[in-house]
């Protein structure tokens, strides 16, 4: 799926569990959406999310709720966590590995 950049260095796009892109969000809004999406999950259930960063990278993470709550407690921590292991352009290796073997788990989505 092709996504157009807005050109604003403070805006991001978010995709959660195969849902449509939410465009032009600030990092604080992204964090709030993720926090809300993690709430109904048990500590061991995972949520998969992908963020298109202003620089064009698209880090994907598949994290249990407990990891999000312990390690990504603020929007700035989210940005740090996403920038650590951003995939190379055109390489969806993280995305593929994050989605494999998950068919038996309940997937969280946005309501």
Secondary structure, 3 states (H helix, E strand, C coil): CCCCCCCCCCCEEEEECCCCCEEEECHHHHHHHHHHHHHCCCCCCEEEEEEECCCCCEEEEEEEHHHHHHHCCCHHHHHHHHHHCCCCCCCCHHHHHHHCCCCCCCCCCCC
